[in-house]
């Protein structure tokens, strides 16, 4: 009979790894009070958990194991700060969190070893430290004790050597989840996604969220796991694409208007071609300088944060009042201190002074 009082508590949030003995032995992984297994995927059954009594407190057991060399390395470093490529419990928890497995190394075709990407591993480590505790017992009979621990406590994440009828269905589904979450399956699932489907990760709880066609027009979405409100990247990208198409339409409009309204001079050059070359016209260099001065002096919240990205187009805005335009993309900080990328059409006079910033295509066309 295993005596529970032989085990000592290790809290990964409060204790250093050196607290653990550098000796062989056994360990029991339990849930903290108010914590639960992170079932973020489709599993039809919920596991029944047994409890571990420690100083008049009961803790739900999820996994037990043994270390033939060092409880410090095997218990803490390999499971709590390692990777799923070398930790069974990490792989099971990551799959329950909805993370996708990737090849562990270049020999994947031979050994089939998998892990999670660096970001997922970081989220998993954080989840484990916040939700799990560890009990350890240094001894040399670790192999027999592990079998006894599995028999007595029936931990749901122990898939090998666990023959208990209770939680059998959960273990079967978890095993299938780990097997189906292969590289080929991931590629197959990715190919089946619609053009509007995209997966993002909740910044609060780490859950994978799928944005399908029904959500593509929603600016914000809610995580079904923790309720966190997240900005929809598909909506943002579609908005940017729509805006770019609008600017292309604007440039076509300006060219058409210029062709019909500008007479061809004797030398065969028209006004749009003379932008920057004709005497009395505005050069592109002056236009660029005028836009930069305007942004830094009169427009940006943080002038020092300005970074020019590209100049998309130059041209004559209105021949009758001798005005020109420059379409410019740049990066700068907003009112909240975050960097944003903007693309705006600036209208300049013949001296290179910005006289108008156009953000609405309809405004430009109606005002032309």
QUIZINOR-V536328 format. One record per residue. N is the residue number from 0. RES is the residue in one small letter. SS is DSSP state (2 for helix, 1 for strand, 0 for the rest). PSI is psi in radians with two decimals (NA if undefined). OMEGA is omega in whole degrees, 0 to 359 (none if undefined). Layout:
N&RES&SS&PSI&OMEGA, N&RES&SS&PSI&OMEGA
//
This chain:
0&x&0&2.28&181, 1&x&0&2.23&178, 2&x&0&2.13&183, 3&x&2&-0.46&183, 4&x&2&-0.08&175, 5&x&2&-0.29&182, 6&x&0&2.53&178, 7&x&1&2.65&183, 8&x&1&2.40&171, 9&x&1&2.14&179, 10&x&0&1.91&183, 11&x&0&-0.28&178, 12&x&0&-0.37&186, 13&x&0&-0.39&186, 14&x&0&2.66&177, 15&x&0&2.71&181, 16&x&2&-0.51&181, 17&x&2&-0.28&177, 18&x&2&-0.58&181, 19&x&0&2.47&180, 20&x&0&2.48&177, 21&x&0&1.00&184, 22&x&0&2.83&176, 23&x&0&2.86&179, 24&x&1&-2.79&182, 25&x&1&2.74&178, 26&x&1&2.66&178, 27&x&1&2.18&179, 28&x&1&2.19&183, 29&x&1&2.85&176, 30&x&1&2.49&172, 31&x&0&2.85&176, 32&x&0&2.31&180, 33&x&0&0.06&177, 34&x&0&2.81&179, 35&x&0&2.88&178, 36&x&0&2.43&185, 37&x&0&1.32&180, 38&x&0&1.62&181, 39&x&0&0.12&182, 40&x&0&3.08&182, 41&x&0&1.79&171, 42&x&0&2.21&190, 43&x&0&-0.36&184, 44&x&0&2.59&175, 45&x&0&2.37&183, 46&x&0&2.58&173, 47&x&0&2.14&186, 48&x&0&2.41&173, 49&x&0&2.89&186, 50&x&1&2.67&176, 51&x&1&2.14&183, 52&x&1&2.24&180, 53&x&1&1.99&179, 54&x&0&0.91&177, 55&x&0&0.28&175, 56&x&1&2.55&179, 57&x&1&2.28&181, 58&x&1&2.34&181, 59&x&1&2.23&184, 60&x&1&2.33&177, 61&x&1&-0.40&184, 62&x&1&2.53&173, 63&x&1&2.75&181, 64&x&1&-3.12&180, 65&x&1&2.75&174, 66&x&1&2.17&181, 67&x&0&-0.15&182, 68&x&0&-1.03&187, 69&x&0&2.08&174, 70&x&2&-0.55&180, 71&x&2&-0.78&182, 72&x&2&-0.85&184, 73&x&2&-0.80&184, 74&x&2&-1.04&190, 75&x&2&-1.03&189, 76&x&2&-0.73&183, 77&x&2&-0.69&183, 78&x&2&-0.80&187, 79&x&2&-0.44&181, 80&x&0&0.14&181, 81&x&0&-2.51&178, 82&x&0&2.85&179, 83&x&2&-0.31&179, 84&x&2&-0.35&181, 85&x&2&0.28&183, 86&x&0&2.04&180, 87&x&2&-0.75&182, 88&x&2&-0.64&178, 89&x&2&-0.73&181, 90&x&2&-0.74&179, 91&x&2&-0.80&180, 92&x&2&-0.71&179, 93&x&2&-0.71&177, 94&x&2&-0.65&177, 95&x&2&-0.50&177, 96&x&0&-0.15&178, 97&x&0&0.20&180, 98&x&0&2.65&179, 99&x&0&2.38&178, 100&x&0&2.52&177, 101&x&1&2.85&179, 102&x&1&2.41&180, 103&x&0&-0.60&181, 104&x&0&-3.08&184, 105&x&0&-0.21&180, 106&x&0&0.37&184, 107&x&2&-0.66&182, 108&x&2&-0.43&179, 109&x&2&-0.78&186, 110&x&2&-0.29&178, 111&x&0&0.26&182, 112&x&0&2.38&182, 113&x&1&2.87&177, 114&x&1&-2.95&174, 115&x&0&2.85&178, 116&x&0&2.93&188, 117&x&2&-0.72&181, 118&x&2&-0.78&180, 119&x&2&-0.70&178, 120&x&2&-0.67&178, 121&x&2&-0.77&178, 122&x&2&-0.71&180, 123&x&2&-0.77&177, 124&x&2&-0.78&180, 125&x&2&-0.73&180, 126&x&2&-0.77&183, 127&x&2&-0.75&181, 128&x&2&-0.56&181, 129&x&2&-0.43&189, 130&x&2&-0.17&185, 131&x&1&2.66&171, 132&x&1&2.84&183, 133&x&1&2.32&171, 134&x&1&2.40&185, 135&x&1&2.69&181, 136&x&1&1.91&180, 137&x&1&2.18&180, 138&x&0&2.98&180, 139&x&0&-0.01&178, 140&x&0&0.59&188, 141&x&2&-0.59&182, 142&x&2&-0.84&180, 143&x&2&-0.66&181, 144&x&2&-0.66&178, 145&x&2&-0.77&179, 146&x&2&-0.69&180, 147&x&2&-0.69&178, 148&x&2&-0.75&179, 149&x&2&-0.72&182, 150&x&2&-0.72&185, 151&x&2&-0.79&190, 152&x&2&-0.27&177, 153&x&0&0.99&181, 154&x&0&2.28&187, 155&x&0&-0.41&182, 156&x&0&-0.02&173, 157&x&0&1.80&184, 158&x&0&-0.50&180, 159&x&0&2.44&178, 160&x&0&0.16&180, 161&x&0&1.93&185, 162&x&0&0.22&181, 163&x&0&2.36&180, 164&x&0&-0.53&177, 165&x&0&2.33&182, 166&x&0&0.15&180, 167&x&2&-0.74&181, 168&x&2&-0.70&178, 169&x&2&-0.77&180, 170&x&2&-0.68&179, 171&x&2&-0.78&181, 172&x&2&-0.65&178, 173&x&2&-0.72&178, 174&x&2&-0.74&178, 175&x&2&-0.66&179, 176&x&2&-0.76&179, 177&x&2&-0.62&180, 178&x&2&-0.73&182, 179&x&2&-0.37&180, 180&x&0&0.87&181, 181&x&0&3.02&181, 182&x&2&-0.75&181, 183&x&2&-0.73&180, 184&x&2&-0.69&179, 185&x&2&-0.74&181, 186&x&2&-0.67&179, 187&x&2&-0.78&179, 188&x&2&-0.69&180, 189&x&2&-0.67&181, 190&x&2&-0.39&180, 191&x&2&-0.16&180, 192&x&0&2.58&177, 193&x&0&2.99&182, 194&x&0&-0.42&183, 195&x&0&-0.03&183, 196&x&0&2.32&179, 197&x&1&2.54&178, 198&x&1&2.35&175, 199&x&1&2.89&180, 200&x&1&2.32&178, 201&x&0&2.21&182, 202&x&0&-0.25&183, 203&x&0&-0.85&185, 204&x&0&-0.17&178, 205&x&0&0.09&181, 206&x&0&2.45&174, 207&x&1&2.25&180, 208&x&1&2.34&179, 209&x&1&2.19&179, 210&x&1&1.85&181, 211&x&0&-3.01&185, 212&x&2&-0.54&181, 213&x&2&-0.31&182, 214&x&2&-0.04&188, 215&x&0&-0.40&181, 216&x&0&0.10&178, 217&x&0&2.19&182, 218&x&0&-0.58&179, 219&x&1&2.55&176, 220&x&1&2.75&182, 221&x&1&2.32&176, 222&x&0&2.18&182, 223&x&0&-0.23&181, 224&x&0&-0.89&185, 225&x&0&-0.13&179, 226&x&0&0.07&181, 227&x&0&2.42&178, 228&x&1&2.21&185, 229&x&1&2.44&176, 230&x&1&2.33&186, 231&x&0&1.97&182, 232&x&2&-0.51&178, 233&x&2&-0.73&178, 234&x&2&-0.77&181, 235&x&2&-0.79&182, 236&x&2&-0.74&178, 237&x&2&-0.63&179, 238&x&2&-0.72&178, 239&x&2&-0.74&179, 240&x&2&-0.70&179, 241&x&2&-0.72&180, 242&x&2&-0.69&179, 243&x&2&-0.73&178, 244&x&2&-0.62&178, 245&x&2&-0.72&179, 246&x&2&-0.63&176, 247&x&2&-0.72&177, 248&x&2&-0.65&179, 249&x&2&-0.81&181, 250&x&2&-0.70&177, 251&x&2&-0.73&179, 252&x&2&-0.80&181, 253&x&2&-0.69&180, 254&x&2&-0.73&180, 255&x&2&-0.78&179, 256&x&2&-0.71&181, 257&x&2&-0.69&181, 258&x&2&-0.69&183, 259&x&2&-0.45&187, 260&x&2&-0.21&184, 261&x&0&2.16&179, 262&x&0&2.59&181, 263&x&0&2.17&179, 264&x&0&2.93&184, 265&x&0&-0.61&183, 266&x&0&-0.01&175, 267&x&0&-0.01&179, 268&x&0&2.41&177, 269&x&0&3.08&188, 270&x&0&-0.67&182, 271&x&0&-0.66&177, 272&x&0&-0.42&181, 273&x&0&0.04&179, 274&x&0&1.88&181, 275&x&0&-0.21&182, 276&x&0&-0.50&185, 277&x&0&2.47&177, 278&x&0&2.34&181, 279&x&0&-0.24&178, 280&x&0&2.97&181, 281&x&0&2.24&178, 282&x&0&2.73&178, 283&x&2&-0.63&179, 284&x&2&-0.77&179, 285&x&2&-0.63&179, 286&x&2&-0.77&179, 287&x&2&-0.74&179, 288&x&2&-0.68&180, 289&x&2&-0.71&179, 290&x&2&-0.78&181, 291&x&2&-0.77&180, 292&x&2&-0.75&180, 293&x&2&-0.79&181, 294&x&2&-0.80&186, 295&x&2&-0.58&184, 296&x&2&-0.55&191, 297&x&2&-0.12&191, 298&x&2&-0.81&188, 299&x&0&2.56&176, 300&x&0&-0.66&179, 301&x&0&1.58&184, 302&x&2&-0.59&182, 303&x&2&-0.27&181, 304&x&2&-0.07&183, 305&x&0&2.31&174, 306&x&1&2.03&177, 307&x&1&2.38&180, 308&x&1&-0.93&181, 309&x&1&2.73&173, 310&x&1&1.91&189, 311&x&1&-0.64&183, 312&x&1&2.68&172, 313&x&1&2.73&176, 314&x&1&3.10&176, 315&x&1&2.23&180, 316&x&1&-0.87&179, 317&x&1&2.00&183, 318&x&0&-0.61&185, 319&x&0&-0.64&180, 320&x&0&0.27&174, 321&x&0&0.95&178, 322&x&1&2.76&185, 323&x&1&2.90&178, 324&x&1&2.71&174, 325&x&1&2.18&178, 326&x&1&2.04&190, 327&x&1&2.37&175, 328&x&1&2.32&183, 329&x&1&2.94&179, 330&x&1&2.42&178, 331&x&1&2.88&179, 332&x&1&2.51&176, 333&x&0&-2.93&183, 334&x&0&-0.39&182, 335&x&0&0.05&178, 336&x&0&0.04&179, 337&x&0&2.58&179, 338&x&1&2.36&176, 339&x&1&2.64&177, 340&x&1&2.23&180, 341&x&1&2.64&173, 342&x&1&2.01&186, 343&x&1&2.73&177, 344&x&1&2.11&181, 345&x&1&2.30&177, 346&x&1&2.25&184, 347&x&1&2.66&173, 348&x&0&-3.10&185, 349&x&0&-0.24&178, 350&x&0&-0.02&179, 351&x&0&0.25&177, 352&x&0&2.30&178, 353&x&1&2.16&181, 354&x&1&-0.17&180, 355&x&1&2.51&172, 356&x&1&2.13&184, 357&x&1&2.11&178, 358&x&0&-0.38&181, 359&x&0&2.13&181, 360&x&2&-0.72&181, 361&x&2&-0.63&178, 362&x&2&-0.72&182, 363&x&2&-0.78&183, 364&x&2&-0.72&181, 365&x&2&-0.49&184, 366&x&2&-0.12&186, 367&x&0&NA&none
//
